[in-house]
């Protein structure tokens, strides 16, 4: 299957510790800038349905607004209970000044 890259937003429009959300089909993906790198993770908490983009973000972690489970934005790893399942992550790149993420619906 060929790579499928989706534009998110201009790289210079991102604020540290704030997500931009992309919806691809039924999948919500939150994209974060941490210093000069970009990371994309599922926007939906793996513990119970809540949007992580509405949670508190600091020091490379995103906190679920529903039950305060934390995830590492760089790896998707679940760091605190009640979440036990890691978040899906997606590759990112910058092309012509625009952040893109790779998502294959297949």
TANORCOR-V949163 format. One record per residue. N is the residue number from 1. SS is DSSP state (alpha for helix, beta for strand, coil for the rest). PHI is phi as a letter, one per 30 degrees, with the letter a starting at -180 (none if undefined). OMEGA is omega in degrees with one decimal (none if undefined). Layout:
# TANORCOR-V949163
n=N ss=SS phi=PHI omega=OMEGA
n=N ss=SS phi=PHI omega=OMEGA
This chain:
# TANORCOR-V949163
n=1 ss=coil phi=none omega=-179.6
n=2 ss=coil phi=d omega=177.2
n=3 ss=coil phi=d omega=178.8
n=4 ss=coil phi=b omega=-179.2
n=5 ss=beta phi=c omega=-177.0
n=6 ss=beta phi=c omega=178.5
n=7 ss=beta phi=d omega=178.0
n=8 ss=beta phi=c omega=-178.1
n=9 ss=beta phi=a omega=174.9
n=10 ss=beta phi=e omega=-177.5
n=11 ss=alpha phi=e omega=-177.3
n=12 ss=alpha phi=d omega=178.2
n=13 ss=alpha phi=c omega=-179.1
n=14 ss=coil phi=d omega=171.7
n=15 ss=coil phi=c omega=176.7
n=16 ss=beta phi=e omega=175.0
n=17 ss=coil phi=i omega=175.3
n=18 ss=coil phi=b omega=-175.8
n=19 ss=beta phi=c omega=164.2
n=20 ss=beta phi=c omega=-174.1
n=21 ss=beta phi=c omega=176.3
n=22 ss=beta phi=b omega=175.1
n=23 ss=beta phi=c omega=177.3
n=24 ss=beta phi=c omega=-173.5
n=25 ss=coil phi=i omega=179.3
n=26 ss=coil phi=c omega=-173.0
n=27 ss=beta phi=c omega=174.9
n=28 ss=beta phi=c omega=-179.1
n=29 ss=beta phi=b omega=177.5
n=30 ss=beta phi=c omega=-179.6
n=31 ss=beta phi=c omega=-176.8
n=32 ss=beta phi=c omega=168.2
n=33 ss=beta phi=c omega=173.8
n=34 ss=beta phi=c omega=-172.7
n=35 ss=coil phi=h omega=-178.3
n=36 ss=coil phi=c omega=179.5
n=37 ss=beta phi=c omega=-179.9
n=38 ss=beta phi=b omega=-177.3
n=39 ss=beta phi=b omega=-179.4
n=40 ss=beta phi=b omega=178.7
n=41 ss=beta phi=b omega=173.5
n=42 ss=beta phi=e omega=179.5
n=43 ss=coil phi=d omega=-175.3
n=44 ss=beta phi=c omega=178.6
n=45 ss=coil phi=e omega=-179.5
n=46 ss=coil phi=d omega=-179.7
n=47 ss=coil phi=d omega=-179.5
n=48 ss=coil phi=a omega=-173.1
n=49 ss=coil phi=d omega=172.7
n=50 ss=coil phi=a omega=-178.6
n=51 ss=beta phi=d omega=-177.8
n=52 ss=alpha phi=d omega=178.3
n=53 ss=alpha phi=d omega=177.3
n=54 ss=alpha phi=c omega=-179.2
n=55 ss=coil phi=c omega=-178.7
n=56 ss=beta phi=d omega=-178.6
n=57 ss=beta phi=b omega=178.2
n=58 ss=beta phi=a omega=176.1
n=59 ss=coil phi=h omega=176.4
n=60 ss=coil phi=i omega=178.7
n=61 ss=beta phi=b omega=173.0
n=62 ss=beta phi=c omega=-178.5
n=63 ss=beta phi=c omega=178.0
n=64 ss=coil phi=d omega=-179.0
n=65 ss=coil phi=d omega=-176.1
n=66 ss=coil phi=d omega=-176.6
n=67 ss=coil phi=b omega=174.9
n=68 ss=coil phi=i omega=170.9
n=69 ss=coil phi=d omega=-179.5
n=70 ss=beta phi=c omega=179.5
n=71 ss=beta phi=b omega=173.8
n=72 ss=beta phi=d omega=-177.5
n=73 ss=coil phi=d omega=-177.1
n=74 ss=coil phi=d omega=-173.3
n=75 ss=coil phi=c omega=-175.4
n=76 ss=coil phi=i omega=-175.8
n=77 ss=coil phi=d omega=173.7
n=78 ss=beta phi=d omega=-174.8
n=79 ss=coil phi=c omega=-175.8
n=80 ss=coil phi=b omega=172.3
n=81 ss=coil phi=d omega=12.7
n=82 ss=coil phi=d omega=179.1
n=83 ss=coil phi=d omega=178.2
n=84 ss=coil phi=b omega=-177.7
n=85 ss=coil phi=c omega=179.2
n=86 ss=coil phi=d omega=176.1
n=87 ss=coil phi=d omega=168.8
n=88 ss=coil phi=d omega=177.1
n=89 ss=beta phi=b omega=-176.9
n=90 ss=beta phi=b omega=178.0
n=91 ss=coil phi=d omega=175.4
n=92 ss=beta phi=b omega=173.8
n=93 ss=beta phi=a omega=173.6
n=94 ss=beta phi=c omega=-179.4
n=95 ss=beta phi=b omega=-178.6
n=96 ss=coil phi=h omega=177.1
n=97 ss=coil phi=i omega=-178.3
n=98 ss=beta phi=c omega=175.4
n=99 ss=beta phi=d omega=176.8
n=100 ss=beta phi=b omega=173.2
n=101 ss=beta phi=b omega=-179.7
n=102 ss=beta phi=c omega=178.8
n=103 ss=coil phi=b omega=176.8
n=104 ss=coil phi=c omega=-176.6
n=105 ss=coil phi=d omega=-175.9
n=106 ss=coil phi=d omega=none
